[in-house]
Amino acid sequence: MMASRRAVIWAVLVAAAVAFVWPQTGSAIPAFARKYRLSCSTCHAPVPRLKAYGEDFAGNAFQLEGKEPVRFFRDTGDPILTLQRELPIAVRFDNYFRVQTKEGARKSDFQMPYYLKFLSGGQIAKDVSYYFYFFFSERGEVAGVEDAYVHFNNLFGTDLDLMIGQFQVSDPLFKRELRLTYEDYQIYRVRVGAARANLTYDRGLMLTYGTSFGSDVVLEVLNGNGKSPADALRNFDTDNYKNVLLRVSQSVGNVRIGGFGYYGKEEKYKELFPSGSQPTREWVTDRFHYLGVDATVDFSKSLQLNAQAIVRRDDNPYFMRVHPVEVETRGYIVELIWALHGEMGRPFLTLLYNRVDGESSPELLNLGLDYESFTASYSYLLHRNLRLVFEGTYDKRAKNTRLLAGFVSAF
């Protein structure tokens, strides 16, 4: 109890120090707000979580509805060249101080910087945009490029969009990059056995189509092996197969219900050493699929509930030549976001429940596939682009409490 009390005191003192020393006026705002001379609150509530208007803006290839003002572009005299007058750039900078209560864990830690991200996005041509960001530092390492894609909007004069590049497989579900909590959506990150595919970053294409009656359809075709670098032959994909995800959702009033299926196949070489002969190599295959359902309920502009259940099944994630081990992994996310003084207010409360259950035969343990946590996170906007965070997470299965204080800034 004394250790927990000291942890809370430390977290509050550090957060108070951050609030005291940070300047109370701000002149820098993120790239799109700077370009259009709009407040961050036009799209976010709070940063980085998107409001409906922000989702529409992103889905419209980072263009305002209607005609883009001529002043945003240079007059080159070439009718088929669109050149932005200024290159839109922005920075995200996150710092935290964290304490934990579990014996043997690192009791206190200055995680500064936790994220340092360089972002850019804008128009290449009418209805064609780009977006990318580069991690100068992600948990102390240069992580490189994560999101990086070109977006073709309203193909053939319809609500059909195409994105090509690198993005998160889970983007049509709940966007990890836009969450308000330090705690992640854990089921998206899970890798099973030696299989590389999960619901985070991958390379490929995404087709989206929206209907006038509230339905949305998303199709993704992916390499299926994450964002690892190319091999010596300049191949990014490690086998000859592509993975496919299909998602369908329907909005009715203030409720959106969705479901998705994701099918994939991965092959790996296995070295064989037959007695008395030269070693040979053989392909070994894992086939997997995800099935998931989710719902979002907007009780008001101030209160939103998100929930999701996902099942993944692999037939051979350890790539065994004989006696393959089948694995089933289940994940659950429940998130409640409450704007305490309305979406234009300063305080926000987020409650998040995570659970991951993995099953396999007793011979092979699914290490890391056993997780359950409860998170409460309080955010306070010092400015629209500077958010204080106070967060506590209880990891039930590890019997560990994690407390942190820090800030998320964008400029």
C-alpha positions as CSV (number, residue, x, y, z in Angstrom):
1,M,0.0,0.0,0.0
2,M,2.8,2.4,0.8
3,A,4.5,1.7,-2.6
4,S,1.2,2.4,-4.4
5,R,0.7,5.6,-2.4
6,R,4.3,6.8,-3.3
7,A,3.6,5.9,-6.9
8,V,0.5,8.1,-7.1
9,I,2.3,11.0,-5.4
10,W,5.2,10.8,-7.9
11,A,2.8,10.7,-10.8
12,V,0.9,13.8,-9.6
13,L,4.1,15.7,-8.9
14,V,5.6,15.1,-12.3
15,A,2.4,16.0,-14.1
16,A,2.1,19.2,-12.1
17,A,5.7,20.1,-12.9
18,V,4.9,19.6,-16.6
19,A,1.9,21.8,-16.4
20,F,3.8,24.5,-14.6
21,V,6.9,24.8,-16.8
22,W,5.1,24.5,-20.2
23,P,4.3,27.9,-21.7
24,Q,0.7,29.0,-21.6
25,T,0.6,30.4,-25.1
26,G,1.1,28.4,-28.3
27,S,1.8,29.7,-31.8
28,A,2.4,26.4,-33.6
29,I,-0.5,24.2,-34.8
30,P,-0.5,20.9,-36.8
31,A,-0.2,20.8,-40.5
32,F,-3.8,20.7,-41.8
33,A,-5.0,23.2,-39.2
34,R,-2.2,25.5,-40.2
35,K,-3.0,25.1,-43.9
36,Y,-6.7,25.9,-43.5
37,R,-6.4,28.3,-40.6
38,L,-8.8,26.2,-38.5
39,S,-8.6,25.1,-34.9
40,C,-7.5,21.5,-34.1
41,S,-11.0,21.1,-32.5
42,T,-12.5,21.2,-36.0
43,C,-11.4,17.6,-36.6
44,H,-10.3,16.3,-33.2
45,A,-11.9,15.9,-29.8
46,P,-9.3,15.7,-28.3
47,V,-6.1,15.3,-30.3
48,P,-5.5,12.7,-31.8
49,R,-9.0,11.3,-31.7
50,L,-11.1,12.2,-34.7
51,K,-14.6,13.7,-34.7
52,A,-17.0,12.8,-37.5
53,Y,-15.9,15.9,-39.5
54,G,-12.2,14.8,-39.2
55,E,-13.1,11.3,-40.4
56,D,-14.9,12.8,-43.4
57,F,-11.9,15.1,-44.1
58,A,-9.5,12.2,-44.0
59,G,-11.8,10.0,-46.1
60,N,-12.0,12.8,-48.7
61,A,-8.3,12.6,-49.3
62,F,-7.5,15.5,-47.0
63,Q,-9.6,17.9,-48.9
64,L,-12.3,20.2,-47.7
65,E,-15.7,19.5,-49.2
66,G,-16.3,21.6,-52.2
67,K,-13.5,23.5,-54.0
68,E,-10.1,23.9,-52.5
69,P,-9.0,27.6,-52.3
70,V,-6.7,28.6,-55.1
71,R,-4.3,30.3,-52.7
72,F,-3.2,26.9,-51.4
73,F,-1.4,26.1,-54.7
74,R,1.2,27.6,-56.9
75,D,0.3,28.8,-60.4
76,T,2.9,27.0,-62.5
77,G,1.1,27.6,-65.9
78,D,0.7,23.8,-66.3
79,P,-2.9,22.7,-66.1
80,I,-2.0,19.1,-65.2
81,L,0.4,20.0,-62.4
82,T,-0.9,20.6,-58.8
83,L,1.8,21.9,-56.6
84,Q,1.1,22.9,-53.0
85,R,2.4,26.3,-52.1
86,E,3.8,24.9,-48.8
87,L,4.7,21.4,-47.8
88,P,2.4,20.4,-44.9
89,I,4.5,19.1,-42.0
90,A,3.8,18.5,-38.3
91,V,5.4,16.9,-35.3
92,R,4.0,14.7,-32.5
93,F,6.0,14.6,-29.2
94,D,5.0,12.4,-26.3
95,N,6.6,12.2,-22.9
96,Y,5.7,10.1,-19.8
97,F,6.8,9.2,-16.3
98,R,5.7,5.7,-15.3
99,V,5.7,3.8,-12.1
100,Q,4.8,0.1,-11.4
101,T,4.0,-1.9,-8.3
102,K,4.9,-5.4,-9.3
103,E,7.9,-6.9,-7.5
104,G,10.8,-7.3,-9.9
105,A,9.4,-4.7,-12.4
106,R,11.2,-1.4,-13.0
107,K,9.6,0.7,-10.3
108,S,10.0,4.1,-12.0
109,D,10.9,5.2,-15.4
110,F,11.3,8.5,-17.3
111,Q,10.0,7.6,-20.8
112,M,11.1,10.8,-22.5
113,P,10.7,11.0,-25.4
114,Y,8.3,8.1,-25.8
115,Y,7.3,9.1,-29.3
116,L,8.8,11.7,-31.6
117,K,7.1,11.6,-34.9
118,F,7.4,13.7,-38.1
119,L,4.3,13.8,-40.3
120,S,3.3,15.1,-43.7
121,G,0.2,14.8,-45.8
122,G,-1.5,16.8,-48.6
123,Q,-2.6,16.8,-52.2
124,I,-0.7,15.5,-55.2
125,A,-3.6,16.3,-57.5
126,K,-7.3,16.8,-57.4
127,D,-8.7,13.8,-55.4
128,V,-5.2,12.3,-55.0
129,S,-3.4,12.8,-51.7
130,Y,-0.5,11.3,-49.7
131,Y,0.2,10.7,-46.1
132,F,3.2,9.4,-44.2
133,Y,5.0,9.7,-40.9
134,F,8.5,8.9,-39.8
135,F,9.4,7.9,-36.2
136,F,12.5,9.7,-35.2
137,S,12.1,7.9,-31.9
138,E,9.6,5.2,-30.8
139,R,10.4,3.9,-27.4
140,G,14.0,4.9,-27.8
141,E,14.7,3.5,-31.3
142,V,14.5,5.0,-34.7
143,A,11.5,3.0,-36.0
144,G,11.5,4.5,-39.5
145,V,8.4,4.8,-41.7
146,E,5.1,3.4,-40.5
147,D,2.0,4.9,-42.3
148,A,2.9,5.8,-45.9
149,Y,0.3,5.6,-48.6
150,V,-1.3,7.4,-51.6
151,H,-5.0,7.9,-51.5
152,F,-7.1,8.0,-54.7
153,N,-10.5,9.5,-53.9
154,N,-13.9,9.1,-55.6
155,L,-12.8,6.8,-58.4
156,F,-15.0,6.8,-61.5
157,G,-17.1,9.5,-60.0
158,T,-18.4,7.2,-57.2
159,D,-17.7,6.8,-53.5
160,L,-15.0,4.2,-54.2
161,D,-11.5,5.1,-52.8
162,L,-8.2,3.3,-53.2
163,M,-5.2,3.5,-50.8
164,I,-1.9,2.0,-51.8
165,G,1.1,1.7,-49.6
166,Q,1.8,0.8,-45.9
167,F,-0.9,1.2,-43.3
168,Q,-2.5,-0.7,-40.4
169,V,-4.6,-3.7,-41.2
170,S,-6.9,-2.6,-38.3
171,D,-7.5,0.9,-39.6
172,P,-11.1,0.2,-40.8
173,L,-11.8,-1.2,-37.3
174,F,-10.5,1.1,-34.4
175,K,-7.5,3.1,-35.3
176,R,-4.6,2.5,-32.8
177,E,-2.8,5.7,-33.8
178,L,-5.9,7.8,-32.7
179,R,-6.5,6.2,-29.3
180,L,-6.3,8.4,-26.2
181,T,-4.6,5.9,-23.9
182,Y,-1.0,4.8,-23.4
183,E,-2.4,1.3,-23.1
184,D,-2.8,-0.3,-26.5
185,Y,-5.5,-2.3,-28.2
186,Q,-3.7,-5.5,-27.4
187,I,-5.4,-8.1,-29.7
188,Y,-4.3,-6.1,-32.7
189,R,-0.6,-6.5,-31.8
190,V,-0.6,-10.2,-31.1
191,R,1.5,-12.5,-33.2
192,V,0.9,-16.3,-32.8
193,G,3.8,-18.7,-32.7
194,A,6.3,-17.9,-35.5
195,A,3.6,-16.5,-37.9
196,R,4.3,-12.9,-38.8
197,A,0.8,-11.6,-39.6
198,N,-1.2,-9.5,-37.2
199,L,-3.5,-6.5,-37.3
200,T,-0.9,-3.8,-37.2
201,Y,1.3,-2.6,-40.1
202,D,1.4,-4.2,-43.5
203,R,1.9,-3.4,-47.1
204,G,-0.8,-3.6,-49.8
205,L,-3.9,-1.9,-51.0
206,M,-7.2,-0.9,-49.5
207,L,-10.5,-0.3,-51.3
208,T,-13.3,1.4,-49.5
209,Y,-16.8,2.0,-50.7
210,G,-19.6,4.0,-48.9
211,T,-23.3,3.8,-49.8
212,S,-26.0,6.4,-49.4
213,F,-27.9,4.2,-46.9
214,G,-25.1,4.0,-44.3
215,S,-23.2,0.9,-45.3
216,D,-19.4,0.8,-45.8
217,V,-17.4,-2.0,-47.4
218,V,-13.6,-2.3,-47.1
219,L,-11.4,-4.8,-49.0
220,E,-7.6,-5.1,-48.2
221,V,-5.1,-7.2,-50.1
222,L,-1.8,-7.5,-48.2
223,N,1.6,-9.1,-48.2
224,G,0.9,-10.5,-44.7
225,N,4.3,-10.3,-43.1
226,G,4.3,-6.8,-41.6
227,K,6.7,-3.9,-42.4
228,S,10.0,-5.8,-42.3
229,P,12.7,-4.7,-44.8
230,A,13.2,-6.2,-48.2
231,D,15.4,-9.2,-48.7
232,A,18.6,-9.4,-50.8
233,L,16.4,-9.8,-54.0
234,R,14.4,-6.7,-53.1
235,N,11.3,-8.7,-52.2
236,F,9.2,-7.4,-49.3
237,D,6.9,-10.4,-49.2
238,T,8.4,-13.6,-47.8
239,D,6.2,-16.0,-49.8
240,N,4.0,-16.2,-52.9
241,Y,0.7,-15.6,-51.1
242,K,-1.4,-12.6,-50.4
243,N,-3.8,-12.1,-47.5
244,V,-7.3,-10.8,-47.9
245,L,-9.5,-8.8,-45.4
246,L,-13.2,-7.9,-46.0
247,R,-15.1,-5.7,-43.7
248,V,-18.7,-4.6,-43.8
249,S,-20.4,-2.1,-41.4
250,Q,-23.8,-0.4,-41.2
251,S,-24.8,2.8,-39.4
252,V,-28.3,3.2,-38.1
253,G,-28.9,6.4,-36.2
254,N,-26.2,6.7,-33.5
255,V,-25.1,3.1,-33.7
256,R,-22.6,1.5,-36.1
257,I,-22.3,-2.3,-36.3
258,G,-19.5,-4.0,-38.2
259,G,-17.9,-7.4,-38.9
260,F,-14.8,-8.6,-40.7
261,G,-13.1,-11.7,-41.9
262,Y,-9.3,-11.9,-42.6
263,Y,-7.8,-14.9,-44.4
264,G,-4.1,-15.6,-44.8
265,K,-1.5,-18.1,-45.6
266,E,2.2,-18.1,-44.8
267,E,5.0,-20.4,-45.8
268,K,8.5,-20.9,-44.3
269,Y,11.4,-23.0,-45.3
270,K,12.4,-25.8,-43.0
271,E,15.9,-27.4,-43.1
272,L,15.8,-31.2,-43.5
273,F,18.8,-33.3,-42.6
274,P,18.1,-36.8,-43.9
275,S,20.6,-39.5,-42.7
276,G,23.4,-40.0,-45.1
277,S,22.3,-37.3,-47.6
278,Q,22.7,-33.6,-48.2
279,P,20.4,-31.3,-46.3
280,T,17.3,-30.1,-48.2
281,R,14.7,-27.5,-47.6
282,E,10.9,-27.9,-47.6
283,W,8.1,-25.4,-47.4
284,V,5.9,-25.6,-44.3
285,T,2.6,-23.7,-44.3
286,D,0.4,-22.0,-41.7
287,R,-3.2,-21.1,-42.7
288,F,-5.1,-18.7,-40.5
289,H,-8.2,-16.6,-40.4
290,Y,-9.8,-13.9,-38.2
291,L,-13.4,-13.3,-37.6
292,G,-14.6,-10.2,-35.7
293,V,-17.6,-8.2,-34.8
294,D,-17.7,-4.6,-33.4
295,A,-20.0,-1.9,-32.4
296,T,-19.9,1.9,-31.8
297,V,-22.6,3.6,-29.9
298,D,-22.7,7.4,-29.7
299,F,-25.0,8.1,-26.7
300,S,-24.3,11.8,-27.4
301,K,-21.5,14.0,-28.8
302,S,-19.9,13.6,-25.3
303,L,-20.2,9.9,-24.7
304,Q,-19.1,7.1,-27.0
305,L,-18.9,3.3,-26.4
306,N,-16.7,1.0,-28.6
307,A,-16.6,-2.8,-28.3
308,Q,-15.1,-5.5,-30.3
309,A,-14.6,-9.3,-30.2
310,I,-12.1,-11.2,-32.4
311,V,-11.3,-14.8,-32.9
312,R,-8.2,-16.0,-34.7
313,R,-7.4,-19.6,-35.7
314,D,-4.1,-20.9,-37.0
315,D,-3.6,-24.5,-38.2
316,N,0.2,-24.5,-37.9
317,P,1.7,-21.3,-36.5
318,Y,4.8,-23.0,-35.2
319,F,5.5,-24.4,-38.7
320,M,5.9,-28.0,-37.6
321,R,6.6,-30.5,-40.4
322,V,4.8,-33.3,-38.5
323,H,2.1,-33.1,-35.8
324,P,1.1,-29.4,-36.4
325,V,-0.4,-27.6,-33.4
326,E,-3.6,-25.7,-34.0
327,V,-4.0,-22.5,-32.0
328,E,-7.1,-20.4,-31.3
329,T,-6.7,-16.8,-30.0
330,R,-9.5,-14.7,-28.8
331,G,-9.4,-11.0,-28.0
332,Y,-11.8,-8.4,-26.6
333,I,-11.8,-4.6,-26.5
334,V,-14.3,-2.4,-24.6
335,E,-13.7,1.4,-24.6
336,L,-15.8,4.2,-23.1
337,I,-14.8,7.8,-24.0
338,W,-16.5,10.6,-22.1
339,A,-16.0,14.3,-22.8
340,L,-16.8,15.6,-19.3
341,H,-17.6,19.2,-20.4
342,G,-18.7,18.4,-24.0
343,E,-16.5,17.7,-27.0
344,M,-15.2,21.4,-27.0
345,G,-14.3,21.1,-23.3
346,R,-10.9,20.3,-21.8
347,P,-11.3,17.2,-19.6
348,F,-11.8,13.7,-21.1
349,L,-12.1,10.4,-19.4
350,T,-11.4,7.1,-21.1
351,L,-12.1,3.6,-19.7
352,L,-10.5,0.7,-21.6
353,Y,-10.8,-3.1,-21.1
354,N,-8.4,-5.5,-22.9
355,R,-8.4,-9.2,-22.9
356,V,-6.4,-11.8,-24.9
357,D,-6.8,-15.6,-24.5
358,G,-4.6,-18.0,-26.4
359,E,-5.1,-21.8,-26.6
360,S,-2.8,-24.5,-27.8
361,S,-1.7,-28.0,-26.9
362,P,0.2,-28.5,-23.6
363,E,3.4,-29.3,-25.5
364,L,3.7,-25.7,-26.8
365,L,2.8,-22.8,-24.7
366,N,1.4,-19.6,-26.2
367,L,3.7,-17.2,-24.4
368,G,2.2,-13.6,-24.4
369,L,-1.3,-14.8,-25.4
370,D,-2.7,-14.4,-21.9
371,Y,-3.5,-10.8,-21.0
372,E,-6.3,-9.0,-19.2
373,S,-6.2,-5.3,-18.1
374,F,-8.4,-2.5,-16.9
375,T,-7.4,1.1,-17.7
376,A,-8.6,4.5,-16.6
377,S,-7.1,7.5,-18.3
378,Y,-7.8,11.2,-17.6
379,S,-6.8,13.8,-20.2
380,Y,-6.8,17.6,-19.8
381,L,-6.2,20.0,-22.6
382,L,-3.8,22.8,-21.7
383,H,-4.2,23.8,-25.3
384,R,-5.9,22.2,-28.3
385,N,-2.6,20.6,-29.3
386,L,-1.2,19.9,-25.8
387,R,-2.9,17.2,-23.7
388,L,-1.9,16.2,-20.2
389,V,-2.4,12.5,-19.5
390,F,-2.9,10.8,-16.1
391,E,-3.4,7.0,-16.5
392,G,-3.6,3.9,-14.4
393,T,-3.7,0.3,-15.7
394,Y,-4.2,-2.9,-13.7
395,D,-2.8,-6.0,-15.4
396,K,-4.9,-8.7,-13.7
397,R,-2.9,-11.7,-14.8
398,A,0.5,-10.2,-14.0
399,K,-0.9,-8.6,-10.8
400,N,0.8,-5.3,-11.7
401,T,-0.5,-1.8,-11.4
402,R,1.0,0.8,-13.8
403,L,0.6,4.5,-13.2
404,L,1.8,7.3,-15.5
405,A,1.7,11.0,-16.1
406,G,2.8,12.9,-19.1
407,F,1.7,14.9,-22.1
408,V,0.9,14.4,-25.8
409,S,1.7,17.4,-28.0
410,A,1.4,18.1,-31.7
411,F,2.8,21.2,-33.6
